[in-house]
Structures are given as C-alpha cells and as structure tokens.
Amino acid sequence: MILPILTALAEPTRLGAMRLLGDGGEHCVCELMAKLDATQSRMSRHMGVLKAAGLVTDRRDAQWVRYRVNPDLAPELRRVLEAVLAAASDNERNAA
C-alpha cells in the first residue's frame, strides 16, 4: 500500500505537483503545467500516476480537469505524504 505512493512521489514533477496541491485547493492541469514547466501530455500522464496511487482525485469542469489531494486518503498515508513533502522542502532549502 505504501510502495505505490512512494514510487509516485519519487519523480520530481509528481512531487512538485503534490507540493502545489498541498495548499488544499483544486488546480487544473494548465496551472500545474505552467508552474512545473511541463507539457500537457506529460502533466496529464503524471497526474494519472498520482491518481492511480490514490494520492489525488479529479473533477471535470467543462473542458478542464481539476485535481486535489485525495480527501479520503487514510490518515497514515497522509502522514507519509506530509513527511515526504517536508523532507523535500528541507532538501531544497539545504541545497540553496
């Protein structure tokens, strides 16, 4: 159960997407593309991996697909996600 989540978060673009979604809001692929400098097809593919891992949910809004952190994520998996995001932030600060 935890391995698919860690595998999904091991890729930098997916980790970046989860950091952006960590604000608690919904974001469309176009927003994620712009902030992560990714093409539409690449971003959609990455979001599909995060969805398959159970980390995000999506909602169609006309022509847009909006993503958010899965509100039904089990508490222990949410703690894993928070720990990975915190570690990534620490690594980024230390590298600067």
C-alpha positions as CSV (number, residue, x, y, z in Angstrom):
1,M,0.0,0.0,0.0
2,I,2.8,2.4,0.8
3,L,5.1,1.4,-2.1
4,P,2.9,2.8,-4.9
5,I,2.7,6.1,-3.0
6,L,6.5,6.4,-2.5
7,T,7.1,5.3,-6.2
8,A,4.7,8.0,-7.4
9,L,6.4,10.7,-5.2
10,A,9.9,9.7,-6.3
11,E,9.5,11.5,-9.6
12,P,10.3,15.3,-9.3
13,T,7.4,16.5,-11.5
14,R,4.9,14.4,-9.5
15,L,6.4,15.6,-6.2
16,G,6.2,19.2,-7.4
17,A,2.5,18.7,-8.3
18,M,1.8,17.3,-4.8
19,R,3.6,20.3,-3.3
20,L,1.3,22.6,-5.3
21,L,-1.8,20.6,-4.4
22,G,-0.7,20.7,-0.7
23,D,-2.3,24.2,-0.4
24,G,-5.7,22.4,-0.1
25,G,-7.2,23.8,-3.3
26,E,-8.0,22.4,-6.7
27,H,-5.7,23.0,-9.6
28,C,-6.2,22.4,-13.3
29,V,-3.6,20.7,-15.5
30,C,-2.9,24.1,-17.1
31,E,-1.9,25.6,-13.8
32,L,0.3,22.7,-12.9
33,M,1.9,22.8,-16.4
34,A,2.8,26.4,-16.1
35,K,4.2,26.1,-12.6
36,L,6.2,22.9,-13.3
37,D,7.2,23.7,-16.9
38,A,5.7,20.5,-18.3
39,T,3.7,19.8,-21.5
40,Q,0.0,19.0,-21.3
41,S,0.5,15.3,-22.2
42,R,3.4,14.9,-19.7
43,M,1.5,16.6,-16.9
44,S,-1.7,14.5,-17.6
45,R,0.4,11.3,-17.5
46,H,2.0,12.3,-14.2
47,M,-1.4,13.1,-12.7
48,G,-2.7,9.7,-13.8
49,V,0.1,8.1,-11.9
50,L,-0.8,10.1,-8.8
51,K,-4.4,9.3,-9.2
52,A,-3.7,5.5,-9.6
53,A,-1.6,5.7,-6.4
54,G,-4.7,7.2,-4.6
55,L,-3.0,10.4,-3.8
56,V,-5.3,12.7,-5.8
57,T,-8.8,12.9,-7.1
58,D,-10.0,14.7,-10.1
59,R,-13.1,16.6,-11.2
60,R,-14.1,17.5,-14.7
61,D,-15.2,21.2,-15.0
62,A,-16.2,21.8,-18.6
63,Q,-13.1,21.3,-20.7
64,W,-10.8,21.4,-17.6
65,V,-9.8,18.6,-15.2
66,R,-9.2,19.8,-11.7
67,Y,-7.1,17.9,-9.2
68,R,-6.8,18.0,-5.5
69,V,-5.2,15.8,-2.7
70,N,-7.5,12.9,-2.1
71,P,-9.7,13.9,0.9
72,D,-10.2,10.2,1.7
73,L,-6.5,9.4,2.0
74,A,-6.0,7.2,5.0
75,P,-4.5,9.1,8.0
76,E,-1.3,7.0,8.0
77,L,-0.8,7.6,4.3
78,R,-1.5,11.4,4.7
79,R,1.3,11.4,7.3
80,V,3.6,9.6,4.8
81,L,2.8,12.3,2.2
82,E,3.4,15.1,4.7
83,A,6.7,13.6,5.7
84,V,7.9,13.2,2.1
85,L,6.8,16.8,1.3
86,A,8.6,18.1,4.4
87,A,11.7,16.2,3.6
88,A,11.7,17.6,0.0
89,S,11.3,21.1,1.3
90,D,14.2,20.6,3.7
91,N,16.4,19.2,0.9
92,E,15.5,22.2,-1.3
93,R,16.4,24.6,1.5
94,N,19.7,22.9,2.2
95,A,20.6,22.8,-1.5
96,A,20.1,26.6,-1.8
